[in-house]
Every structure is written in structure tokens, then in C-alpha cells.
Amino acid sequence: MSSFFLPYLKSRFHTIRDGTGEELLICLHGFGENAESFSRLHYTLGGYFTIVSLDLPLHGKTEWLEERPFSMDDLKAVILLILQHYRFKTFSLMGYSMGGRVALCVVQLLAERIDRLYLLAPDGLKDNRWHMFATQTNMGNKLFKHCTYHPQLFFGLLRTWRSLRFISRGLHKFTFNSMNTLEKRERVYFVWTCMGQMMPDRELCKQQLKKYRISTLLLFGKYDRVIPPILGVRFMDGTFPCEMQVLERGHQLISEDAAEVIRAYSF
């Protein structure tokens, strides 16, 4: 395993390289995680792929110093830097949770370079109205910031939504536990704001997956209350090569059993 910093404008992006395979696999982690999360895949996939994991902005050792949100142009440039540095022309792509949403953005930008796509409990398969309001509008961002430092309104709404059954018990618990301290709320606020432009156009993604015949595997956890398997069923429409499997797990899918499924599907 080795790590490297890719300089980009005023910033620098941290990557971890693992594995010895002839194909490149770029991995994008979930919220609050980092590139080291994918080390669990080494023993199963390292012989097939050279695995390069990227620390996204405000995560791990990456230093995002541009004083603006991370944009689609930035994302494309960073992926191309990875290809240039590690000397690959094409790559496979894995995205977990938030990284799945970013991976779908990469599909929009660089589909002609992608060999295979692996989406693990991916965000981005459904519009999150609160996320869009909080990150795409000035009013929403101001309200989001206010709730970060004055959370009484947010927690009141959360209790109301749960009592009216607008959200499940599991989602209520997950959201509360993600926002119950100032440190957690600030992390959500700054990451959501920085990564707010990573909003994939799902129909365009499907068109690209179809056009370039990108082999796609969707993995979900049977007990995942955050990103349920039904979202994968809705995304698959038969227009592009895609399979889906549901594992006996919750939301955390970066694991040896997921790697075994990926190996069986791909090789």
C-alpha cells in the first residue's frame, strides 16, 4: 500500500494505491469516511485491480483550499490527474454511499473512459428535497446554517415528521444520531455545502451507461434504512447492462463479502 498527494490548483488530493492488478479501480468513499475504508477489498480484489482510493474534499488527508464548493469541473480534473499519475487510459469505478453520488457524476463526465461501475448503497438514486433545498438555494443554505448552530427547529421538525410517519423510525434514529452534537452538525453543513454541486442527472447517466455499454453492479444491504434496495430496482430499467444483489447487511457494505460478489460478477 502506498499513498500520494495530487496537487490541484491551491489544493492537494490524497490517494492510496493498493493491489497489483492490470486494471485500475478508482474508489470513492462515503460521508465521514476516507480512502482507507477500501483497504478491506485488497485480499479479494487486489490481484485483479490496481485499487486507487481518493480522499474527497473535507475528508481524510485531502486539503481543499479553493474557498468555494467542489465543482463538476474539479471532479473531472482530479479523475484525469489520477489516470495521468498512475498511467492508465481507462478505469473501473466504485462508489459507496455519498461516493456513489459522486461516481454517478463521474459517469456523466467520463463515461467513455469507464470499463465497469460498482455502486454500493449509492446516494443519488433518489432526489433528496431537503439536500437540494439546503445546497442549491441561498435561502436553504442560510436556514441550514441557522439550524446547525440553533438546532431546536430542526429537532422539532424531525419529531413531527416521525410522528406523522413521513420518515421511518430507522431514518429518524440515523438522522438524530448524525446531528446531535455541534461537531457533527458542522461536519454535515460544511461537507454538504462543499459537495453540493455533486448532483447527478440520472437519466443522462443511464444514457451514458447504455451508449458505452458499461457493465454495472448495484449492491444494497437488506437491512439498510438509509438507502434501501428498492432504489436500485427503480434505477434498473433494462437499457444498460446492470445486475443487482442484496446482501445480508445494513448500510455498511465495504466488506469482504461485497468484494466476493464483485469478483464473481466481474471475473
VENGIJO-V368942 format. One record per backbone hydrogen bond with DSSP energy under -1.0 kcal/mol. CO is the residue of the C=O (numbers start at 0). NH is the residue of the N-H. Records with the same first field share a line. If there is no record, write none. Layout:
CO->NH ; NH
//
This chain:
1->16
3->14
5->12
7->10
10->7
11->62
12->5
13->54
14->3
15->52
16->1
17->50
22->49
23->91
24->51
25->93
26->53
27->95
29->32
33->36
34->37
35->38
37->40
38->41
40->44
41->45
44->47 ; 48
45->19
47->22
48->20
49->24
50->17
51->26
52->15
55->58
58->61
62->11
70->74
71->75
72->76
73->77
74->78
75->79
76->80
77->81
78->82
79->83
80->84
81->85
82->87
90->114
91->25
92->117
93->27
94->119
95->98
96->99 ; 100 ; 122
97->101
98->102
99->103
100->104
101->105
102->106
103->107
104->108
105->109
109->112
110->113
112->90
114->214
115->92
116->216
117->94
118->218
119->96
127->131
128->132
129->133
130->134
131->135
136->140
137->141
138->142
139->143
140->144
141->145
142->146
143->147
144->148
145->149
150->154
151->155
152->156
153->157
154->158
155->159
156->160
157->161
158->162
159->163
160->165
161->164
167->171
168->172
169->173
170->174
171->175
172->176
173->177
175->178
180->184
181->185
182->186
183->187
184->188
185->189
186->190
187->191
188->192
189->193
190->194
193->69
194->197
196->198
200->204
201->205
202->206
203->207
204->208
205->209
206->210
207->211
208->213
214->116
215->242
216->118
217->244
218->120
219->246
220->223
227->230
228->231 ; 232
229->233
230->234
231->235
240->215
242->217
244->219
246->221 ; 248
248->222
252->254
254->258
255->259
256->260
257->261
258->262
259->263
260->264
261->265
262->266
//
